[in-house]
Amino acid sequence: MIKQFKYYFLLIWFFALAIESFAQNKWSDIIEQTFLHPPTSAKPWVFWYWMHGAVSKAGITADLQAMKEVGI
């Protein structure tokens, strides 16, 4: 009876280890893909302000285009 219990225990332990290994690989793939292709909410943002009202329409347009080019 005890010998049979040992075999069942080893079998269950083996399957648990195999399942854990599979789950670990799955999570590492998900983490890697999320790192390589981050969601929009994780992209950089800026706090944009003007010093003493030194602003012009051409300056605003240039700033916005430059930010768009770098992905902000």
N, C-alpha and C positions, 0 to 999 in steps of 0.2 A: 504494500500500500504506500509506504513512504517512498519507495523507489519510483513508483508511478507518479507520485506527486512531484518528485524532482524533475521528471521528464516533462510534465505539464508546465511546471514553473519555467523550465528552460525554453520551452516552445513559446510560451506567452512572452517571456523576456526578449526572445529573438524577434518576434513580430513587433513588439513595442519599439525595439531599437530600429527596425527597418522602417516603421512608420515615422518615427522621429527624424530619421535621416532624410526621408522623402519630403517631409514637411519643411525641414531646414533648407533643403535645396530650393523648394518652391518659394519660400520667403526671401531667400537671398536673390533669386531671380527677380522677384517683385521689387525689392529694394534697389537692385541695380538698374532696372528699367525706369523706376521713378527718379533715380538720380540722374540718369542720362537724358530723360525727357520730363523735366519738372512741370507741374501744373501751372496754369496762368497765375494762380493765387500766390505762388512762390517766386515769381519773377521780381526783379528789383523795382523799387519805386523811389521817388524823390520828393523832397520838400522844396518847392520852387518859390522863390520870393525875389522882390526887387529892392535894391537899396535906395532909399530916399526918393522913391518914385521915378528913378532913372529907367524909363521904359519907352519903347517905341513899337509901332506895329511891325516894322521890319525886324526888330530885335526879337520880338515874341515869335514871329514866324520862323526865324533862324533857329531859335532855341528849341522850339517844338519839333522842327525837322531833324535837328541833331539828336534829340532824345529818341525820336522814332527810329533813326538809323542804327542806334546802339541797342535798341530793344526795350526802351523804357516806355 
